[in-house]
Amino acid sequence: MSGRPGDLNEKQKEKLAKFKENLKDVLAPKHDDMLLLKFLRARRFDLKKAEQMFRKDLEWRKENKVDTILEWYNIPDVFVKYWAGGVTGMDKEGHILYVADVGNLDPKGIMYSAKVSDILKTNIYYNEELGQQQDQMSLEKYGRRIEGVTAVIDLEKLGIHHLWKPGVDALQKVAVIEEQHYPELIHRLFIVNAPKIFPLAYSLIKPFLREDTRKKIQVLGSGWKEELLKYIDADQLPAHWGGTLTDPDGNSKCETLVKPGGKVPESFYLKDREPPHTLTMKEVSRGGTVELKHEIKKPDSVLRYEFQTDVSDIKFGIDRVDENGKKTPIMKLEKYNSHMVPENGELLITEPGLYLAKFDNSSWTKTKKLSYWLELLEPTDAEPEFREMTDDFATIDVSD
């Protein structure tokens, strides 16, 4: 039995009744069987864990005024104009259909233009909105509520810039909120146009997803448009993704429904943005250098970096060093005005070996204070062991 309303075995019915009894001090009319069963399934009908999860969710909702967020929260303009995704209709089973061109999202632009708390609040806002849309659309068409969202996620333009650490950190926080407070939100999730870098990107989020959530993710290959139409009627799916739906002006991506994302203009950037993570501090003497070695053992690894200086510019570059000590530049040593704007980026490294990141203070008159951060991401040879989402995960604070 699925553990959903109307599809319970005797043991599941007993557990649901006991769950209600255990929670009678906090239950409200809105806490119907559909909602309670989501929490039970999320904890595999373990009553103690499900009760703990439910009570923590009630406390979190109260502290963050989640139940009324659609009334009081104003989404920042950067999300209104440069988010990616939207609802286009329903799948063949009555689940709301959400389509997102995630590869076209500008993570650095978003992070530079909004506080992390606003990113989390905006995600919560959209989740609450999706829940209302799902109820309304399924009731209108089928006369009953149908739970869960079917999502089509396009990663055609996913690149190493999407692995920027502050952006990934924020996405991990979003994933924790989804799993702790929106159990069973996803009915089915299709990944299309997954690039070569996708496994590495997925490995950064995977530990924060429950096994049941992971099983709902399907990465489709070359015949993905035909596969989508097995689950979604053509008139519900934008033409760009294999359906027949278009905007009135013929736009095949239905951008009136699906926010297209895109590059965020610097005019949106916050002037008082906090540093996204802790940086290592070093003084670089006049004419001195700082060299950092990385032994890279796997092809298609990614080296992420960020640095800034207190006064004046500094040179930065990356070399590959062979067994004889010969250095071959893979990122040319160039001057950066890192005292004005912090520099950051990602470098895809296709060939294993020894690599040397170098900061060069060519000035003979100034000692410079350098703040830097570097991290190496290596792809795994096999699927990493799944780390079960448990109540040990700290509740994410969405306040300022």
N, C-alpha and C positions, 0 to 999 in steps of 0.2 A: 504494500500500500504506500501511496506517495506521502502520506502525512499531511495532506491538505484537506480543507473542509469537504466533507462528503466522501472522502477516500481514506478512512481511518480503520485500522484493525482494532480488535477489542483492547489490546494492550495500550495502543495509542490513545484510545478514547479514555481509558482509565488515567493515563498520564495527564491528559488535557484537563480532566475533572480535578485531579489532585493539584495541578498547576494553578487553576483558578482558586482553589481553596487556600493554597499557600499565599496567594497574592490578594486575597479579598480585602485587605486593609488599604490597598492602593488602586484597585481596579475602578475604572470609570466606564460609562456606557460606550465610549469610543473604542475601548479595548475589546474588540470582538474576537471570535474564534480565528478568523483569518490572520489577524495580527499576532495573537498569542502563539499560534502554530508556527509562525515564522521564527520566533525566538526558540521554540522547542526544536525545530528542525536544525537551526543554526548550532545547537548544542546536542544534536543527535538524541533528543528526548531525555537528556540527563537533567532531571528536575532541579538539582542543586545549582548546576552551572547556568541553566536557563533562567532560573529565578534571579541569580546574581546579575546576569546580563540585563534582564528586564528592569530591575531596580536601579542599576547604574544608568540605564538609558533614561528612565524617568527623571532622575536627579540631573543628568546632563541637559535634558530638554528644559527643565525648569530654570537651571542656572543660566542657560544661553537663550532663553525665550524663543525656543525653536518653533513651538506650536503657533506662534504669531509672527514669525519672521517675514512672511509674505506681506504683512501689514506695515511693519516698521522699518525694514531694511531697504535702503536704496543701493542698488547695484552700481558700483563705480563705472564710469563711462568706458574705461578701457575694456571691461568685460562685455558691456553692451555692444561695442563696436568691433572687438577683436577676439572674442571667444570663438570656439569652433564647435558647431553641433546644433541640433534641433530636432524636434518631432515632426515627422512627415505623414504619419498615419498609424496603421496597426498591421501586425502580421496576420497570418491566416487563422491563428488560434485566438486572436483578440488581445494580444499583448501589444502595448504601445511600442511604436517603432522609433528609435532614436538613431540618427545618422550623424557621424562626426568625421570631418577631414582633419584628424588630429595631427597628421604630418605637416599641416599648414599653420599650426599654432606656433607662436613666437614666445618660447618660455622666458627668455631673458627680458624681452620687452614687457611681458606681463609682470615679472618679478620686480623690474625696475619701476613699474608704474603703480604697484599696489602693495600694501602690507600683507604679510602671510595671513594675518587674521582675516583680512578681506577676501583673500583667495578661499579660505575655509568657509567663511560665511556665505560667499557666493555659491560655492558648491552645495552647501546645505539648502540654500534658497532654491536652487534648481532641482534638488532631490525632492523637496516638499512640493514644488510645482509639478514635477513629474507624477508624484503620487496622486495629486488632485486630477491631473489630466487623465491618468490611467483609469481612475474610478469613473470619471464623467464619460469618457469615450466608450468604455466597456458597458456601462449601464445603458447608454443611449443605443448601442448597437445590439447588445445581447441580453439586456435586462438583468444583468448580474455583474458583480465586480469580478474582474479577472486580474490576478496579481502578476507582477514581474514585467520587466522591460526587455525587449529584444533590441540589441544594439549592433550597428554596423560601423566598425572603426576602420577608417582608411589611413594607412601608414605609408603611402607612396613617397611622401616627402620627408619621412623621418630620417634625421641625420645625427651626426655626433654632437651637434649643438644642442640636441634635446637631452643629452646626457649631462648637461651642466649641473653641477652638484646642488646648488640652491633650488633649482627647479625640481630635481629628483626628490630632494628632501621634502619639499612641499607636497609633491605627488604621493609620497609615502604616508604623509599625515592624512591626506585625503582618503587613501586606501584604508587606513585604520578607522577613520570615521565611518566609512561605508560598511565595514565589516562589523563594527561594534553597534552601530545605531540604525543601519538600514539592511537588516538581514533579508536575504532572498530578494533583494532589489532587482538583480539580474536574472532573467529567465534564460536567455541565450545571448552570447556575445560572439559576433563574427569579426575576425581580423582579416582584412583584404590588403593586397599590395604590400605584404610584409617584406622589408628590405633585408639585406644580409645582416645588418646590425641589430635586427629585432631581438634575437635570443639574448644578446648582452643587455639590451634595454629591459627586457622582460625579467631577467634575473634580478634586477634591482628592486622590482615591485613584488615579485612572486612570494617572498617570505611573509608579506603582509596580507596575503590572500588565503582564505580557508581552502581546504581541499575541495569542498563542494563547489566553491566559486570557480576554482581552476578548471573543474570538469565541464563547466558551462562555456568555456572559451574554445572556439574552433578557429584555427588558422587555415584559411582556404587557399588553394593553389590557383593554377592558371584558369580553371573553369569556374571561377568564383561567382560570376554573374548568373550563370545557369543554376548554380547551387543555391544562391539567395532566393531565386524565384520558386524554389521548392517550398519555402517557408513564408514568402511574402508575395502578395499579389502585385502585379506590375504597376497598377495605378496608385499604389501606396509607396512605391520606391522611386526616388529621383532617377531620371534617365541616365545620368552620368554613372550610376551604379547598377545599371541593367534593367531599370523599370521603364515606365512611360511618363512619369510625373515630371512636369516642368513648371516654371514660373510663367505668368501671363506673357512675359516678353520672350519666352523661349529658353530661358536659362536652364540648362540641363542639371545644374547642381541645386536648384530650388533655393537660392540664397535668401529668398523672403522667409523661408522656413528654417533653413540650416545656416547658421552663422558661419561664414567662410574662413574666419581667422585672419591671418596675414600679418605682415610686419607692423609692429607698433611704432608709430612716430615718436621721436625723442621728446616731443612737446608734452607727452603724457608722463614722462619720467618724474618721479618724486625727487625733490631737491634734498630732502632730509633722510634719504634711504639709509638704513642701518647696514653695516657689513653683514653679508649673508652667513659667514662662518668664521671661526677663529683662524687667524693667520699666524705663521711663524715669523718672528722678528729677528733681523740681523742687520748689523752695520756693514756697509761695503766701503772699504777705505778708498782713498784717492788712487785711481788707477788699478783698483783691486777687482777681484771676481769672486763669485759664489758658484760652485759647481755641485750638482746633485746627480748621482748615478742611479740608474734604474736597470735592473736585469730583467728583460722581457722574454718570457719563455714560450709564449703562445702567439701565433699570428692573429691579426685583427683585434689586437688589444687597443685600448683607448687611454691616452694620458690626458688628464684634465688639470688645468692650471688656472691660477689667479694671482696677480701681484699688484702692488702699488708702492710708490716711494713718497717720502715726505717732501723732498725738494728736488726739482729738476728731473730730467728723463733718465732712463737706464736702457741698456741694450739687453735683449733676451733672444736666445736661440736654442735649438736642440740638434745634437749630432749623434750619428751612429758610430760606434767605435769597434773596429774589427780586432781580430786576435793579435795583430801586430801593433795595435795602438793607433792606427790611422783613423782619422775622424772624417766622416762624410756628412755634411749638413743635410738634414731633412726638414728643418725649419730654420731658414737663414737668420743669422744674428742681425737684428735690426733694432733701431732706436724707438722707444715707446714713451709717450708723454704720460707716464703712469702717475705722476704727481698731480695731474689734472683729473684724469678719469681712470679708475682701476681697470687693468687689462685682464681679460679672461678668455678662455677658449678650450678647445679639445683637439687632440691630434690622433688620427687613426694610424696605427703602426702595423703594417702588414708582415714585416719580417722580424722574427725573434732575434735577440742579441742584446748587447750592452748599449745603453743610450745615456747621453750626458746632457742635462739641462743646464744652461749657463746664463748667469746674470753678470754683465760687464759694466763696471763704472769707469768709463773712459775719461771722466773728468779728473784732472790733476789738481783741482782746487777745492773740491767739495767731497766730504764724506757723506754718504747717503744712507738713510734708514730704509731698509727694504722689508716689506711685509709680503709674505708669499704663502701659497698653498699649492701642493701638487698631489695628485692621486692617480694610481694606476688601476684600470679596470681590465681584467682578463676574462675572456669567455670560458665557460666551463666545458669540459669534455662530454659530460653527460648531464642529465637533469639533476640539479641539486636536490638533496633530501628536503622534503617539504617540512616547514616549521609550522605546526598547528597554531592557528589564531586562538589565543586563550585570554583569560581575564587578566593575565600578567601584563598585557599591553597597557601602558598608561593612557588614561583618558586624555584626549587632545583638547587643549584649551583654545577656544576660538575668540577669546576676548582680546582687546588691545593690550 
